[in-house]
Amino acid sequence: MAILLQRLLSIVAIVMTMTGSNAANDCSPRKFAYGTVCVCNSTYCDQIPEPEILSVGKYTLYTSSNTGMRMHRSDGSFVPSLDSQWSGDEIDVDTTTTYQTVHGFGGAFTDSVGINVMALSPNSRLNLLKSYFADDGIKYNIGRVPIGGTDFSTRKYTYADSKGVPDLNNFDLAPEDVEYKIPLIKIAMGMASDEIKLIGSAWSAPPWMKTNNDYSGIGFLKPTFMEAWAEYHIKFLDEYLKQNLTFWALTTGNEPLNGIVPVNRFNSMGWTPMSHREWIGRHMGPRLRSSEHNSTLLFAIDDQRIVLPWWMKMLMSDEQCSKYIDGIAVHWYLDFIVPVKVLNEVHKNFGDKIIMNTEASQGDKPWDFVKVQLGSWARAENYANNIIDVI
């Protein structure tokens, strides 16, 4: 893929005539062992001004490089005709045919993000968030919000840790929501000119609802608590609505495979396809649609491509379940062994469902001994190739 892009850029350079270049706010570079990063502090952050509408025949090109160039802008004009100047291959762009809608790009408002961002000085915090959400930043417009604790938390927790009753009168948001998630979401929304679509995902039900009575490890939801677990999600939406925050979508639970395999490190809960569709079709779906949050979408799976398309087919084979599923949430950690064609098959069979990548991170593999590699161009290419692959 990197070779293909390099060749494509070479072709672009040949068929375009450069007319000038500028960079409104260049990177302030700092070199580390793995590459160059741009400094963002209390007084400075590199920016990307919103491009203006161009006249016919003009183009704007943004370039980043492993030597430190970040979204450097170049302007130019297309060559009017190739007929007399070009004898090689040509690329024809059909602007009349469209294939899919890209809903946007974003990140996650995890506990670890909150801890680190809130530790910055106020001006540094604002500059950093502007670089992600503002018009002169990269304009993130999607934010995943964990429902309770995750593997990016400093502790295991849910919103109803003590044994409760069916109406969940012991439900309460955690300090992490009040101190980190909600404030950061509000700041980001205040900076963004477009809507930020929030997606909520729960890693685990409270231990007393589960077969193993634990936050993690091999454990499933007890059948007697299926309705309570659906109500738990509604209460989460209720509490955030009190803060004037609404959710574009919910997922049906983060990585159910982690509750099936012996992973006992962080919040996780397993589903089987049969129990999953029972909960969606008879509990979560009806409860969501009958609530004041009935416009919130419901995304199934929220796990690796390895469960596709068979798990989705099992869910959709149940008419009561299928009518509540609006999309499929996918993670990327096993993409290197599962081809992208499984997404094509899902789209072929269920073309009216949104396919949304909801989680990816670097340094997650056991062989990644250096978890943080500041300025790593290899990791940037890995992300870019994955995005190009799935789009």
N, C-alpha and C positions, 0 to 999 in steps of 0.2 A: 504493500500500500504506500509506503514512503517513497519507493522508486516511482510508482505511478504518479504521485503528486509532484515529484521533482520534474518528471517529463512534461506533465501538464503545465507547470509554471514556465518551463522552457518554451513551450509552444506559445503561451500567453505573451511572453516577453518578445517573441518574434513578430506576432501579429498586431501588437499594440505599439503605438508611438508615444513615448513618455513626454509629458508637457510640463512637469514640475513636481516638487514634493515638499511636504512640510510635516512637522510633528508638533501638535499643539502643546504637548506636555510630555517631554521625553522621560524615559526610565532613568532613575538615579541608581546606577548599578552598584552592587556589592557582590564580590566573588566568594564562593564557598567551594568546598572540595568537589561537589558534584555539578557545579555550574554557577550561573549568574542569576541573582534575584534583583528585583526592583525594590528599593527602600520605600516604605510607607510609614511615616511617623506623624508627630503632632503638627508639623508645619508643611509637609509635602507628601503628595501621592501622585503618581502619574495618572493622567486622565485621557479619556477617549471621547472627544466632543461628538455629539450626534451629527452624522453626515447630512448634508443638505440634499434636496432633490436635484438630480443632475439633468442636464439637457441631453437630448438624443445624441448618441455617439460618444458620450463621455463615460469615464469609469473612475472609480476610486478603489484603490487596492491597499489593504492593511497587511503588514508583514511583521512577523515575530521570528526571532532566530535564537539559536543556542549561544550566540555571542553577546546577547543582552538586548537586542532590539525588541521592543514590545509594541505591537499594534502601530507601527510606523506607517503613516499615511503617504501614499503616492497618488497623484491624479494624472490622467492621460486621456487619449482619444483612440478609438478603434480605427483601424485602417478601413477605408470605405469598401474596398473590394480585394479579394484574394485571387481573383481569376487570372490575372496576369503576373502575379508575384509569387505564387505558391504552387508547387507540384507534388507536395507530400500529402499526408493524411489530413483531413479536416474534421473538426468537431462541430456537429450541427446541434443547436439547442432548440428544442421544440417548446416554445413558451405557451402553447395552447393545450398541452396535456399535463395534468397534475396527478399526483399519486397519493400523497398523504399530507396531513396537517401536522406541523411541529408545534406542540403546545408551548414549548419554551425550554429553558434551561434553569437549573437552580442548585441548591445545596440543602443541608439539613441543619435545623436549629437544635443541635444536641447539647447535652450538659457540658461536654468538653469544650464545645465552641463557646458557650456562655461563660464558662470559667476563664478561658483564655482572653476572650474579647473584653469582658468586664474588668480584667486585670490591667488593661491598658489605660493610659491617661485619657480623659474625656475627648480631647481633640484627636488623638491617635485613633480612638475608637470610631469617631465620626468619619475620619478620612478613610479608614479601612472599610467601613460599611458602605460609604459612598462608592468606593471602587467596585463593589459588587452589585449594588442595587440602583444607584442613581443614573440619570440619563448620560452623564459623562463618565460612567463606569461601564461594566459589561452587562448591566441591565438584567440581572437574575430576576425571574418572575415566578419561580416555583420554590416553595419551601416545605421540606418534609419535617414534621413535628412528631417526635416520639411520644407515645402515650405511656408514660411511666419510664422506668429505667431501661437502659440499653448497655451494650458493650462499650459505649462511650460515656458511661457514668462512673462515678467513684464508688457507688454502692448499688446493691440490688434493692429495688423497691417497686411497689405499685401504688395506686391511689386508695387501696382498701386492704392494707396489710393485715390488720386484725380481722379475725373471723367475723363475717357480717351476716346479714339477713337478706332475703330476696329483694327488698327495696333499696338495698345498699345505702342505708342511712349513715354508714361509716365512711362514705366516699369523700375524699378531699384532695385537692391538688397538692403537689409536693412543693417544698421550698425552691426546688430547681425550676419549677414553672414560674413561680412568682418573682424570683430573683434574676433568672437568666432568660428563659424562653420567651415569655410574654413581653418583657421590655425590649428585647432585641427585635422581635417580630414587629412591634409597633414602630421602632426607630426605622427599620427597613421599609415599612409601608409608608412612612412619612417622607422618605426619600424617593420612592418609586413613582413615576408618572403613570404607570400602568398597574393593573391589579396584580398582586402577588397571590398565586394560587397555593393554598395550604393543603398538604396531604398528611393525614394522621395515621400512624402505625403503632400498634401495640406489640411489644416483644413477648409479654407473658401475662396471663391472668394471675390474680393473687394466689399464693400457694394453697390456701384452703379450698380453692375451686378445682385443684388439679389432682391427678391420680397419684403423683409422687410427693405431694405436699411440700414442694420446693419451688424456688424461682427458676431453676434450671435443671439440666439433666434430662433423662428420658421421662417425659411426663405429658399427659394429655388432659384436656378439659373433662371434668366429670359430667356425664350426661345430665345430671340433675341441675347443673348450673349453666346450661346453655342459654336460658332466658336471662339470667342474671348477668352473664358475660355480654350479651347484647345491650342490656340496660347500662352496663358499665361504660360502653362506648357513647351512649346517648348522654349520660351524665358528664362525660368529658366534653362533648360538644356544648352542652349547656353551660358549663363553667367558663369555657373560652368565649361563648357568646356574651356572657356577662361583662367580658372585657372588650366587647365589640369586635371580636375576631370570629369569622366564619370560615368553614372548611369547604374547599372545592371537592375534596375526595377523602375517603377512608380506605385503607386496605384491610384485608381480612386477617392480618397477623403476619408479623415479620418472620420469615424463614422457618416455616414449620418443620423443615428437615432437621433443624438444630434440636428439636424436641424428640427426635426419633433416633439420632445417632448419639453416642456418648460424649457430648460436649457439655461440661459442667462448669462453665466459667462465667456466664452472664445470663440475664433474663432470656428465656426461650420456652416455647410450648409447641408440642407436636400436634399435627392433625393427620388423620387418614383421609383419603379422598371422600370416603363415605360419611365420616363425621363432619368433615368440612362442609359438604353440600347440605347436610342436615341442618347445621347451624346457620348457614347463609339463607337457605330456602324457607326454614320454619321459624327462625328467630331473628337474626340480624337484619335481613332484608325487610321483612314486614315491620319490624320495630323502627327502622330508619325511615321507611316510607310513610309511616303513620305519625312521625314526629314533626316538629317545626323545622327540622333539618332535612326535609324530604328532597331538597334539591342537591344534597351532597351525594356525589357519585360513590360507587362501591367497586374497588379493584380487588380481584382475587389473586391467588398464588403468592405474590411478594417473595419470591424465592428464585433459585437458579434456573437457568434454561434446561437443566437436566431433567426437570419434571414436565417439560413440554414436549409434544402437545398432549400427552396421554392424561395428565392430571386435569387439564382444562376440559378435555373431552368428557371425562367422567362427571365433572361438575355440570357441564352444559347438557348432558344426557338426562338430567333431572329437570323437568319443566318448571317445577316450583322454585328451584334454585336459579336456573338460567335467567329468569326474567328480572332478577335483582342485580345481576352482574353487568357493570358498565364497562369494565376494562380488565386488563391483565397487567400486574406489576411484576417487573423482572429485575433480578440482580445479576451482576456481571462476573462473580468470582470464579466460575467454572467455564467462562466463555472460551478459554484456551483449549478445552477438550470437547465442547459442545458447539457445533456449527450454527451459524446464524440462520440456516435454512429452517430450523424449528420455528422461528418467528414467522417465516413466510408461510409455513403450514398452518400456524395459528390464525394468521390473517386470512388465509384462503378459506378456512373453515368458519371463522367468526369475524368476518370483515367489518361488522358494525361495532366491534369492541376496540376501545383505545388500548394500545400497547405502550406502557410507560416504564422507562428505566428509573427505578426509585432508589437504587443504592449502588455505589461504587467507591472504592478507596484503594490507595496504594500502600505497599508495605505490609499487606495482610497475610502473605504466604509464610509458611514455616521457614522457608529458605531465605526470606528477606531479613537478614540479620541486622541491617541498618534500616530501621523503620522510617525514619525521617531523613530524606535526602534533599536538602535545600538546593533549589536550582536544577534538579535533575531533568535534563532534556529527554532522556530515555523514558522516564515516567510520563512526561507531558505527551510524547508521541504515542505512548500506550493508550492514554486517555483519548487522544484525537483519533487514532485508528479505530478504537471501539465505537466512538460516536459516528464516524463515517460508515462503519460496517453496518450498524443497525439502522441508520437513516436511509 
